Structures are given as C-alpha cells and as structure tokens.
Amino acid sequence: MRNLNAYSGDTSDFLDEVIGSKRNSSKDPNYKQRINILASDIKVLFGNYETAHNTNNHVSLTPNGYANQEKTDLLKLYSSGNSRLIKLKNSITTVLDNRAMNTCQYCTIAPVGSLDHIVPKGEFPEFSVNPKNLLPACTTCNSHKNENWKESNKTIFLNLYTDILPSEKYLFVDLLITANNIQPTFILRNTNNIDLDFFELLVSHYTKLHLLERFKQESHKIISELTHLICNFINSTPLNLLKTNILSKIEDDKAVFGCNYYKSVLEEALINNQQYLDSILD
C-alpha cells in the first residue's frame, strides 16, 4: 500500500471538461442546459472540498442537499467510461518513472477497475466528479466501502491522498507449519509505536475491507511460487546466495508497494523461517 498523488490541476477546469464531454439525448434534450446552470454553484462547493482536502478534514464537509432532478443530473456527470475520468485514473496510477501501477492501493491485491468516491456521491452528488474525491480502486474494495465512510465523526477508511502512511512496519504474519501444510495468519501490530489514532484508522480500514482474510486467501499462490522458485535453483545456487537474491527482490517490491505489502511480508517471513526451508530441503 502506498500513497497516491492527488489531481494537481484546477478542479473547476476539470468540471468544465467533464461537462463539455456530456451530450444531450433525444430523451433528455435539456440536460446540458440544466447542468450548466448548476456548474457555478458546484465550483464554489469544490472550494469547500479543497479546504477539507488540504486539512485532511473531510468529515467537516456538509452535503449541500441536492435532490430530485438536480441530484440526478449531478450523478449523471459520473460515468466510469467517460474519457476524462479514464484519463484521470491513468494519470493517478502512473508512478515511478512513468510506469503504470494498476494495482488497487486500498488492498494491493486486485487490479484497479473503478474510481472510488472518497466521500460518497450518493450523499455528496456535488462531488461526483471532483477529481480529488476520486481514487482508483478495485471493484471488491469499492463494493466493501459502498456508501460508508465515517463513524462517530471519524473516517473509517484510509484516504491515500491525504492520510500519510507510516514508514514503520505494522503488518505481520504468523506461520503455522506442519507436514505438507503452511497456514499463515496476518495480523496488525503496533510494535513500532505508530500514532494511536492513525493505527486505529489502519485497523478500521483493514477490518472493513476484510484485508487480512483476503491476504490469507491469496497466500497459497505466494507460498507455491516461492517454493517453486527455491526448488528450481537450490541445486545450482548456494542457499545463502539464493536467500540474498530473494530478499533483494522483496526489497524491490517494498519500494513499489511499501514495507507493509502483504506479499513481501509473507515472503520475508517464509524465507527467514528455518522450518519452512527445512521442509523444502528435506
């Protein structure tokens, strides 16, 4: 999981571009006229969002109360197939020397398949196409989030634009190794004294997106791939050198996905576990 760079352009210009990409239809020949009337007020509200974004205080936002036709018109601005929104998604997921990183950073498991609304568009239709309210995500995470975003006036999911992830490790894995079976259990531990409020947010994010269970479901593939790699090279490469090469690759992955990348955490625990290595070498 890593932080992403939010849209750096003028959000009002972005709104104009999205509106410009919309078309009237024979069933609704007056849509563009109605949405253009709303545009000036939406740009003012975008200023409120900018303040909340800059202070990482999205819970301070109050819905404007758009309803009926106006709400429908604002929600109609958002379409996953809109060319301007696709361009936004591509720009956000292009990192590290202009390489595309198309993995959902909410989970680091599945590919990006949608844009998540940080504050939900059902509650805030005025921000349905605010580019700083749109974060690339997989459909699974988006589905788990749904319209939920705060409890007791606190956010319950990480905002990867504004919640700066700690550099300390907080994701760990315990291994139960028996004959022909490895059972990993992922767990969050605040052993490195991360700010308690932030750690609470981490726990909420991981819990509500079911990440620890999802990591476990993916783990058999990781274990199988690592075991296969070791078996392929153990007869031609000294074990110490093989471990060094694998650990170097793990560090490369951490540089891309962060030190709490579940795959790296599991691989590192395995390669440093003598019982696991003995089960392969025997």
Secondary structure as GFF3:
##gff-version 3
##sequence-region A 1 282
A	DSSP	alpha_helix	11	21	.	.	.	ID=ss1
A	DSSP	alpha_helix	31	54	.	.	.	ID=ss2
A	DSSP	three_ten_helix	58	60	.	.	.	ID=ss3
A	DSSP	alpha_helix	68	76	.	.	.	ID=ss4
A	DSSP	alpha_helix	83	92	.	.	.	ID=ss5
A	DSSP	beta_strand	94	95	.	.	.	ID=ss6
A	DSSP	beta_strand	99	100	.	.	.	ID=ss7
A	DSSP	beta_strand	114	117	.	.	.	ID=ss8
A	DSSP	three_ten_helix	125	127	.	.	.	ID=ss9
A	DSSP	three_ten_helix	131	133	.	.	.	ID=ss10
A	DSSP	beta_strand	134	137	.	.	.	ID=ss11
A	DSSP	alpha_helix	139	145	.	.	.	ID=ss12
A	DSSP	beta_strand	150	151	.	.	.	ID=ss13
A	DSSP	beta_strand	154	155	.	.	.	ID=ss14
A	DSSP	beta_strand	171	178	.	.	.	ID=ss15
A	DSSP	beta_strand	181	188	.	.	.	ID=ss16
A	DSSP	alpha_helix	196	208	.	.	.	ID=ss17
A	DSSP	alpha_helix	211	233	.	.	.	ID=ss18
A	DSSP	alpha_helix	239	257	.	.	.	ID=ss19
A	DSSP	alpha_helix	262	271	.	.	.	ID=ss20
A	DSSP	alpha_helix	274	281	.	.	.	ID=ss21
###
